[in-house]
Amino acid sequence: MTEHPPRRRSATLAATLSFVAPGLGQLARGSVRRGLLYLLPVVALIAFVAAVAAADPVRFVTTLVRPDVLVGVFILNAGLFAWRGLAIVDAWRTAAAGPPRGALATLVVIGLLLVTAATHVVIGATTYLAYDAVTAITGDKGFGALPAGSPTATPEASPGATPTPTPVPTPSPAPPRPPLADGRLDILLIGADAGPYRWSLRTDTLIVLSVDVETGRAAFFGIPRNLLNVPLPDESRGAFDCGCFPGLINALYVYASGHPDDFPGPDETRGLRAVQGAIGELTGLQLDGMVVAKLQGFVHLVDAIGGLDIDVPEGVYDANYPLEDGRGMIVLRIRPGPQHFDGRTALAYARSRHQDSDYGRMERQQITLTALGRQLMAQPLLTKVPELLAIARDNLWTNLDIEDLPAFIELARRVDIAQIGRFAFIPPTYPEYLDTAAIEGIRAEVAGVFPPLEPPLPTPSSPVRG
């Protein structure tokens, strides 16, 4: 009669079972009390997390990116690793009591512990990366690593601009409202050109994204970077007699950064705050916040998601396109029709302006953003989380409150990317040098972008039969 395998093999099996689920090995050996001691806390934790996730999946996911929650996840992950390791060793020791353990059994248990450790190291590293990215993206330093504006900088004017800016009447400042309280989500998107050989930050891309809360309708408003006489908000209106910024709007960041007496806010974010305030005043919106992205970060993001598909309406030719990293010029040729771009080509398509003008570039930027949003919503990104976090950490900043993220994401899910409206405040409708009429026209267009939907016609009632 064949004898059963020696006890040490049972010890290896018990350790393996407790590797799969803490306490399972003890239960298999008949140690019910010890098994339940290890198993029940883990089961309770999994059940709690599953219940919370099932109740509100969006809020559950967005809660995980809060810094305090990430710290808790990091600590919990370390504790869970210790608990699992202890369960594995305990199952092995209790099952293998008696004869000395063989070398193979010992190696198996060591291997199980190493696999357990590796799993939790990956989780811990991803959690730390997420914490580092979130605190950097939403921190109060903004793009503080970039040189700020010079205190002696003066607003630059374009040739032919009116010497004395036209004073622009502005409404009395309204008390701040919570996000979405006015029925809209309004966010300023800033493309920051801050590559090598460029002094300070240039806010060369200014787009307002507006979403109607009730219907999910959305629109892009392109703000030309060469607008002059953009009105300033109450907090900085006294910087100039006109109550406006007389230079090019893309120079406001640098000027405000270097003039703390006229523009409030921390040194690191004063310039960005000034830009948000001016665009809000120009459009008549109380902007819910802004998102600032470096151009090179856009390149990395597009490459990370496998490129960008764009149906190019008109070809682009630029004999002197400057690379985003400042390493010289290239000849850019993009044919009309469906195209698949890598990150650098997608940026070049959105950024080139030698073929037409800043206004043509604004239209291409909105086309590119629409394509990017469509692809981000359409593909699973879970396996790319570490790479995306690293990209965001170095290239993104926002002053949006992370507590509002669940509401924003829920709203974003209802937006039809293909139906986003695109608007630009460009000549001849709106002059580069703004006057009162132009500003009032911009505010009226922004306010009326989401007209009330016509109610459906009433359905005739069926006759009542007696």
C-alpha positions in Angstrom: 0.0 0.0 0.0 1.4 3.4 -1.0 2.1 5.7 1.9 1.0 9.4 1.9 3.5 12.1 1.1 5.6 13.3 4.0 4.3 16.0 6.3 6.6 18.7 4.9 4.7 18.5 1.6 1.5 19.2 3.5 3.3 22.2 5.0 4.1 23.5 1.6 0.5 23.0 0.5 -0.7 24.8 3.6 1.6 27.8 3.0 0.5 27.9 -0.6 -3.2 28.0 0.4 -2.5 30.8 2.8 -0.7 32.6 0.1 -3.9 32.5 -2.0 -6.0 33.6 1.0 -4.7 34.2 4.5 -5.9 31.5 6.9 -6.9 29.0 4.1 -3.9 26.8 4.9 -4.7 26.7 8.6 -8.3 25.8 7.8 -7.2 23.0 5.5 -5.1 21.6 8.3 -8.0 21.7 10.7 -7.0 24.8 12.7 -10.3 26.5 12.4 -9.8 29.2 15.0 -6.4 30.2 13.6 -7.7 30.1 10.1 -10.6 32.3 10.8 -8.4 34.7 12.7 -6.4 35.3 9.5 -9.2 35.0 7.0 -12.1 37.1 8.5 -10.3 40.5 8.6 -9.3 40.2 4.9 -12.8 39.0 3.9 -14.3 41.9 5.8 -12.0 44.4 4.1 -12.7 43.0 0.6 -16.5 43.0 1.3 -16.4 46.6 2.5 -14.4 47.9 -0.5 -16.7 46.0 -2.9 -19.8 47.4 -1.3 -18.5 51.0 -1.5 -17.3 50.6 -5.1 -20.7 49.1 -6.1 -22.7 51.8 -4.4 -21.0 54.7 -6.3 -18.2 53.6 -8.7 -17.3 57.1 -9.8 -17.0 58.5 -6.3 -15.1 55.4 -5.2 -12.5 55.9 -8.0 -12.1 59.6 -7.5 -11.9 59.2 -3.8 -8.8 57.1 -4.3 -6.9 60.1 -5.7 -7.3 62.2 -2.6 -3.9 62.6 -0.9 -5.2 61.6 2.6 -6.9 58.5 1.2 -3.7 57.6 -0.7 -1.7 57.8 2.5 -4.3 55.5 4.1 -4.0 53.1 1.2 -0.2 53.1 1.5 -0.4 52.2 5.2 -3.1 49.6 4.6 -1.1 48.0 1.9 1.9 47.7 4.1 -0.2 46.1 6.9 -1.8 43.7 4.5 1.5 42.5 3.3 2.6 41.9 6.9 -0.7 40.0 7.6 -0.3 37.8 4.5 3.3 37.1 5.2 2.5 36.1 8.8 -0.3 33.9 7.6 2.0 32.1 5.1 4.7 31.5 7.7 2.2 30.4 10.4 0.5 27.9 8.1 3.9 26.4 7.1 5.1 26.2 10.7 2.0 24.6 12.2 1.7 22.1 9.4 5.3 21.2 9.4 5.8 20.7 13.2 7.9 17.7 13.8 10.7 16.5 11.4 13.1 19.1 10.0 11.9 20.8 6.9 13.4 20.0 3.5 15.4 22.6 1.5 12.9 22.5 -1.3 9.9 23.2 1.0 11.9 26.1 2.5 12.6 27.5 -0.9 9.0 27.3 -1.9 7.9 29.3 1.1 10.6 31.8 0.6 9.4 32.1 -3.0 5.8 32.7 -1.9 7.0 35.4 0.5 9.0 37.1 -2.3 6.0 37.0 -4.7 3.8 38.5 -1.9 6.3 41.2 -1.2 6.7 42.0 -4.9 2.9 42.4 -5.3 2.7 44.8 -2.4 5.8 46.7 -3.5 4.2 47.4 -6.9 0.9 48.5 -5.2 2.9 50.7 -2.8 5.0 52.2 -5.5 1.9 53.0 -7.6 0.2 54.5 -4.6 3.2 56.7 -3.8 3.4 57.7 -7.5 -0.2 58.7 -7.4 0.2 60.6 -4.1 3.3 62.4 -5.6 1.4 63.3 -8.8 -1.8 64.5 -7.1 0.0 66.7 -4.6 2.1 68.2 -7.4 -0.8 68.7 -9.8 -3.1 70.3 -7.2 -0.4 71.8 -5.0 0.1 75.5 -4.4 3.4 75.8 -6.2 2.0 75.7 -9.7 4.8 75.8 -12.2 7.0 77.4 -9.7 10.1 75.7 -11.1 9.9 78.1 -14.1 11.4 81.6 -13.9 8.7 84.2 -13.1 8.4 87.5 -14.8 10.8 90.3 -14.3 9.7 93.1 -12.0 10.7 95.6 -14.7 8.8 93.9 -17.5 6.2 96.0 -19.3 3.2 95.0 -21.4 4.1 94.6 -25.0 1.8 96.1 -27.6 1.4 95.1 -31.2 2.2 97.5 -34.0 -0.7 99.8 -34.7 -2.4 99.4 -31.4 -4.2 102.3 -30.0 -1.8 104.2 -27.6 -4.4 104.7 -24.9 -6.5 101.6 -24.0 -10.3 102.0 -24.0 -11.6 101.9 -20.4 -13.9 98.9 -20.1 -16.8 98.9 -17.7 -17.0 95.8 -15.6 -19.8 94.4 -13.5 -19.6 94.5 -9.7 -17.8 91.3 -8.5 -20.3 88.6 -7.4 -19.6 86.4 -4.4 -17.9 83.1 -5.3 -20.3 80.3 -6.1 -19.7 76.6 -5.6 -18.8 74.7 -8.8 -21.8 73.9 -11.1 -24.1 76.2 -9.0 -24.8 78.3 -12.1 -25.7 75.2 -14.2 -22.4 75.2 -16.1 -18.9 73.9 -15.7 -16.4 76.4 -17.0 -12.7 75.5 -17.0 -9.8 77.5 -18.6 -7.4 75.2 -20.5 -3.9 76.7 -20.8 -1.2 75.3 -23.1 2.1 76.4 -21.6 5.1 76.8 -23.9 8.1 76.4 -21.6 10.7 74.6 -23.6 14.5 75.1 -23.7 15.9 78.4 -24.8 12.6 80.1 -23.8 12.5 82.5 -20.9 9.7 81.9 -18.5 6.2 80.6 -19.3 4.2 81.5 -22.4 0.5 80.9 -22.2 0.2 80.4 -26.0 -3.0 78.3 -25.9 -6.0 79.7 -24.1 -9.3 77.7 -24.4 -12.4 77.8 -22.2 -14.2 74.5 -21.9 -17.9 75.0 -21.0 -20.3 72.2 -20.2 -24.1 72.5 -19.6 -24.9 70.5 -16.4 -28.5 69.7 -17.4 -27.9 68.5 -21.0 -24.2 67.6 -21.1 -23.8 69.9 -24.1 -20.2 71.3 -24.3 -18.3 74.0 -26.2 -14.8 75.2 -26.7 -14.1 79.0 -26.8 -10.7 79.8 -28.3 -9.1 83.0 -26.9 -6.5 84.5 -29.3 -3.2 85.0 -27.6 -2.7 88.4 -29.3 -5.8 90.1 -27.8 -5.1 93.5 -26.3 -7.1 95.5 -23.7 -8.5 92.4 -22.0 -10.4 93.5 -18.9 -9.0 92.7 -15.5 -11.0 91.5 -12.4 -11.7 93.7 -9.4 -8.7 92.4 -7.5 -6.2 93.7 -10.1 -8.2 96.3 -12.0 -6.2 99.1 -10.4 -2.9 98.0 -12.1 -3.8 100.1 -15.1 -6.0 103.2 -15.6 -8.1 101.4 -18.2 -8.9 98.6 -15.8 -7.5 96.2 -18.4 -4.3 94.7 -19.5 -3.0 96.8 -22.4 -0.5 94.2 -23.7 -0.9 90.9 -25.4 -2.9 88.6 -23.3 -0.2 85.9 -23.5 2.2 88.3 -21.8 0.0 88.7 -18.8 1.5 85.7 -16.9 5.0 87.2 -17.0 3.9 90.7 -16.2 1.7 89.7 -13.2 4.3 87.3 -11.8 6.7 90.3 -11.6 4.2 92.8 -10.1 3.0 91.5 -6.7 1.8 95.0 -5.7 -0.8 95.0 -8.5 -1.6 91.3 -8.7 -2.4 89.2 -5.6 -1.5 85.6 -4.9 1.5 83.4 -4.1 4.6 84.0 -6.1 4.4 80.6 -7.8 0.8 81.0 -9.0 0.3 84.7 -9.2 0.7 84.8 -13.0 -1.7 81.9 -13.6 -4.3 83.5 -11.2 -4.1 86.7 -13.2 -4.7 84.9 -16.5 -7.7 83.1 -15.1 -9.1 86.3 -13.7 -8.7 88.2 -17.0 -10.3 85.4 -19.1 -13.1 85.1 -16.6 -13.7 88.9 -16.9 -13.5 88.8 -20.7 -16.1 86.0 -21.0 -18.3 87.1 -18.2 -17.9 83.7 -16.5 -17.0 82.8 -13.0 -14.5 80.1 -14.0 -14.5 77.0 -11.9 -10.8 76.6 -12.3 -8.0 76.0 -14.8 -5.9 73.2 -16.1 -2.4 74.0 -17.2 -0.4 71.6 -19.4 3.1 71.9 -20.8 3.4 71.2 -24.5 6.0 68.4 -24.1 3.6 66.7 -21.7 1.0 66.6 -24.5 3.6 64.8 -26.7 4.2 62.2 -24.0 0.5 61.7 -23.3 -0.3 61.1 -27.0 2.5 58.6 -27.3 1.4 56.8 -24.1 -2.1 56.2 -25.5 -0.7 54.9 -28.8 -1.1 58.0 -31.0 -4.0 60.2 -32.1 -6.5 59.7 -34.9 -7.5 62.9 -36.6 -9.5 63.5 -39.8 -7.5 66.5 -41.0 -9.9 68.9 -42.9 -7.1 70.9 -44.5 -3.4 70.0 -45.1 -0.6 71.8 -43.3 2.7 72.8 -44.7 5.3 74.6 -42.5 8.8 75.1 -43.9 10.1 76.3 -40.6 8.3 74.5 -37.8 10.2 75.0 -34.4 10.4 71.7 -32.4 8.8 71.8 -29.0 12.2 71.0 -27.3 13.9 73.9 -28.9 16.3 71.8 -31.0 15.8 73.5 -34.3 13.4 73.6 -37.2 11.8 71.0 -39.4 9.7 70.9 -42.6 6.2 69.9 -41.6 3.9 68.3 -44.2 0.5 66.9 -43.2 -2.0 65.7 -45.8 -5.7 66.2 -45.5 -7.9 63.2 -44.6 -7.7 60.5 -41.9 -4.3 60.5 -40.2 -2.7 58.7 -37.3 -0.3 61.0 -35.4 2.4 60.3 -32.9 2.8 62.8 -30.1 5.2 65.1 -31.8 3.2 65.2 -35.0 -0.1 65.8 -33.2 1.5 68.7 -31.4 2.9 70.1 -34.6 -0.5 69.9 -36.2 -2.0 71.8 -33.4 0.8 74.3 -32.9 2.0 75.3 -36.4 1.0 78.8 -37.4 3.3 79.7 -40.3 0.9 78.2 -42.9 -2.0 80.4 -42.0 -2.2 82.3 -38.7 -2.9 82.1 -35.0 -6.6 81.8 -35.9 -6.1 78.8 -38.1 -4.0 77.3 -35.3 -6.8 77.8 -32.8 -9.2 75.8 -34.9 -6.6 72.9 -35.2 -6.1 73.0 -31.4 -9.8 72.5 -30.8 -9.9 69.6 -33.3 -6.9 68.0 -31.6 -8.4 68.4 -28.1 -11.7 66.8 -29.3 -9.8 63.9 -30.8 -7.8 63.4 -27.6 -10.9 63.4 -25.5 -12.6 60.9 -27.7 -9.6 58.5 -27.5 -9.1 58.9 -23.8 -12.8 58.0 -23.2 -12.7 55.0 -25.6 -9.8 53.0 -24.3 -8.9 51.2 -21.1 -6.0 53.0 -19.3 -5.6 50.8 -16.2 -2.3 49.3 -17.4 -1.0 52.7 -18.2 -1.7 54.3 -14.8 2.0 54.5 -13.7 3.1 56.1 -17.0 0.2 58.5 -17.0 0.8 59.5 -13.4 4.4 60.3 -14.2 3.4 62.4 -17.2 0.9 64.3 -15.2 3.3 64.8 -12.3 5.8 66.7 -14.5 3.5 68.4 -17.0 0.1 69.2 -15.4 -1.2 71.6 -12.8 -4.7 72.6 -11.7 -6.4 74.7 -9.1 -9.6 72.7 -9.3 -10.7 71.3 -5.9 -10.2 67.6 -5.8 -13.3 67.3 -3.7 -15.3 68.3 -6.8 -13.7 65.7 -9.0 -16.6 63.1 -8.7 -19.1 65.7 -9.9 -16.8 66.7 -12.8 -16.2 63.1 -13.9 -19.9 62.3 -13.7 -20.6 65.3 -15.9 -17.8 64.4 -18.4 -19.4 61.0 -18.9 -22.5 62.6 -20.3 -20.7 64.8 -22.8 -20.9 63.8 -26.4 -17.4 64.4 -27.6 -18.4 64.4 -31.3 -20.9 67.2 -30.7 -18.7 69.7 -28.9 -19.2 73.2 -30.3 -16.2 75.2 -31.4 -16.0 79.0 -31.2 -13.2 81.5 -31.6 -13.2 85.3 -30.9 -11.3 86.4 -34.0 -11.5 89.1 -36.7 -13.5 90.4 -38.4 -16.2 89.8 -35.8 -13.9 90.6 -32.9 -10.9 92.9 -33.3 -7.5 92.2 -31.8 -7.7 95.5 -29.9 -10.8 95.1 -27.7 -13.3 97.8 -27.1 -16.5 97.9 -25.0 -18.7 96.6 -27.9 -16.4 93.7 -28.6 -16.2 92.6 -25.0 -20.0 92.8 -24.6 -20.3 90.8 -27.7 -18.0 88.1 -26.4 -19.9 87.9 -23.1 -23.2 87.6 -24.9 -22.0 84.8 -27.2 -20.6 82.9 -24.2 -23.8 83.4 -22.2 -26.0 82.2 -25.0 -24.1 79.2 -26.2 -26.6 76.8 -24.5 -30.1 78.0 -25.5 -32.9 76.2 -23.7 -34.0 73.1 -25.5 -37.5 73.2 -27.0 -39.9 71.0 -25.0 -41.3 68.1 -27.0 -44.7 68.5 -28.5 -47.4 67.0 -26.4 -48.6 63.6 -27.4 -52.3 63.5 -28.2 -54.1 61.5 -25.5 -55.9 58.3 -26.5 -59.7 58.5 -26.3 -61.1 56.8 -23.2 -63.4 54.0 -24.0 -66.3 53.3 -21.7 
